[in-house]
């Protein structure tokens, strides 16, 4: 499945997360570096914008405007020129930090919350997945999730798949025409894998980044079979994305640690490796 050894695309990051392949580049949030960045397949990088309240999930409107989750103040932002416009305040719909996001083709943003003070060793609680409409209206799309994290929407727009990190499982919902979610069920239960970021390939399998040891990126079928594994080596894997010209490059966001205040530049990196099965076109 993996055709070569991973190579380092970019290093000297603090904590890369939320990767998305768009416009011939990998876009990602250096969360604890307080910036959104983009990097091409040759390692040429650009700082897109700074977010003092820590950026997380990324996506785009149908007009190709960049959407950014602001973690600490739980807001959805839109980049308008050099400014960041507030689209929605999410703070009363989910506890503690807002986190990862997937945006559908109509511009609806699905955003998860930590649910508890992860960094301060708070008592673990379930949390919500929010549905934010293009006009900024917020609804709870799903609740009682065990740390909702990386999410994908299938190319036919009929299903939303999401990682529940602390429940060690992948959950799938039917996605209705109006954007609401129904018929919740387990896509696969994982044993010893704590899924963080995920991405979908054209055979319907998921690449899953798991930061717990043995940390790395796992390719998993819906039956739960592990088809491939790429070790994060001396770091931990927190997110992954399939991209490149043929969508056969796996980008792996890795870091030594994730806790803010204790990490700095050099804590994180992104590595790449070629795979045989391409990713889907969306997101």
ChimeraX attribute file (.defattr): number of C-alpha atoms within 10 A of each C-alpha:
attribute: neighborCount
match mode: 1-to-1
recipient: residues
	/A:1	11
	/A:2	16
	/A:3	9
	/A:4	10
	/A:5	10
	/A:6	18
	/A:7	12
	/A:8	13
	/A:9	19
	/A:10	19
	/A:11	17
	/A:12	12
	/A:13	20
	/A:14	26
	/A:15	29
	/A:16	30
	/A:17	31
	/A:18	32
	/A:19	31
	/A:20	25
	/A:21	22
	/A:22	17
	/A:23	10
	/A:24	13
	/A:25	20
	/A:26	21
	/A:27	26
	/A:28	28
	/A:29	30
	/A:30	27
	/A:31	26
	/A:32	25
	/A:33	20
	/A:34	19
	/A:35	21
	/A:36	25
	/A:37	19
	/A:38	21
	/A:39	19
	/A:40	17
	/A:41	17
	/A:42	9
	/A:43	15
	/A:44	11
	/A:45	16
	/A:46	12
	/A:47	14
	/A:48	15
	/A:49	16
	/A:50	18
	/A:51	21
	/A:52	14
	/A:53	17
	/A:54	24
	/A:55	31
	/A:56	29
	/A:57	31
	/A:58	28
	/A:59	28
	/A:60	23
	/A:61	17
	/A:62	14
	/A:63	8
	/A:64	11
	/A:65	14
	/A:66	16
	/A:67	25
	/A:68	29
	/A:69	32
	/A:70	27
	/A:71	25
	/A:72	16
	/A:73	15
	/A:74	24
	/A:75	21
	/A:76	27
	/A:77	21
	/A:78	21
	/A:79	16
	/A:80	11
	/A:81	8
	/A:82	8
	/A:83	11
	/A:84	17
	/A:85	15
	/A:86	16
	/A:87	18
	/A:88	19
	/A:89	17
	/A:90	27
	/A:91	16
	/A:92	8
	/A:93	18
	/A:94	22
	/A:95	19
	/A:96	19
	/A:97	24
	/A:98	32
	/A:99	26
	/A:100	28
	/A:101	28
	/A:102	28
	/A:103	26
	/A:104	21
	/A:105	14
	/A:106	14
	/A:107	20
	/A:108	24
	/A:109	29
	/A:110	27
	/A:111	29
	/A:112	34
	/A:113	28
	/A:114	25
	/A:115	24
	/A:116	19
	/A:117	14
	/A:118	15
	/A:119	10
	/A:120	8
	/A:121	8
	/A:122	10
	/A:123	9
	/A:124	14
	/A:125	16
	/A:126	19
	/A:127	23
	/A:128	23
	/A:129	28
	/A:130	24
	/A:131	25
	/A:132	24
	/A:133	18
	/A:134	16
	/A:135	10
	/A:136	16
	/A:137	13
	/A:138	18
	/A:139	15
	/A:140	17
	/A:141	17
	/A:142	19
	/A:143	14
	/A:144	12
	/A:145	23
	/A:146	21
	/A:147	27
	/A:148	32
	/A:149	29
	/A:150	31
	/A:151	29
	/A:152	24
	/A:153	24
	/A:154	20
	/A:155	16
	/A:156	8
	/A:157	17
	/A:158	14
	/A:159	17
	/A:160	22
	/A:161	25
	/A:162	29
	/A:163	28
	/A:164	23
	/A:165	22
	/A:166	18
	/A:167	19
	/A:168	20
	/A:169	21
	/A:170	28
	/A:171	20
	/A:172	21
	/A:173	20
	/A:174	17
	/A:175	20
	/A:176	13
	/A:177	9
	/A:178	7
	/A:179	19
	/A:180	15
	/A:181	19
	/A:182	15
	/A:183	8
	/A:184	14
	/A:185	12
	/A:186	13
	/A:187	18
	/A:188	18
	/A:189	16
	/A:190	18
	/A:191	10
	/A:192	12
	/A:193	23
	/A:194	23
	/A:195	31
	/A:196	30
	/A:197	29
	/A:198	28
	/A:199	28
	/A:200	27
	/A:201	19
	/A:202	14
	/A:203	11
	/A:204	15
	/A:205	20
	/A:206	24
	/A:207	27
	/A:208	29
	/A:209	33
	/A:210	27
	/A:211	26
	/A:212	15
	/A:213	15
	/A:214	16
	/A:215	22
	/A:216	25
	/A:217	32
	/A:218	23
	/A:219	21
	/A:220	20
	/A:221	17
	/A:222	14
	/A:223	11
	/A:224	17
	/A:225	13
	/A:226	15
	/A:227	13
	/A:228	13
	/A:229	18
	/A:230	18
	/A:231	17
	/A:232	24
	/A:233	12
	/A:234	10
	/A:235	19
	/A:236	25
	/A:237	35
	/A:238	30
	/A:239	29
	/A:240	31
	/A:241	29
	/A:242	30
	/A:243	25
	/A:244	21
	/A:245	10
	/A:246	11
	/A:247	20
	/A:248	20
	/A:249	22
	/A:250	23
	/A:251	27
	/A:252	31
	/A:253	31
	/A:254	32
	/A:255	25
	/A:256	18
	/A:257	18
	/A:258	20
	/A:259	12
	/A:260	13
	/A:261	8
	/A:262	9
	/A:263	17
	/A:264	15
	/A:265	14
	/A:266	13
	/A:267	19
	/A:268	25
	/A:269	23
	/A:270	27
	/A:271	19
	/A:272	23
	/A:273	19
	/A:274	21
	/A:275	16
	/A:276	11
	/A:277	18
	/A:278	20
	/A:279	26
	/A:280	19
	/A:281	16
	/A:282	19
	/A:283	22
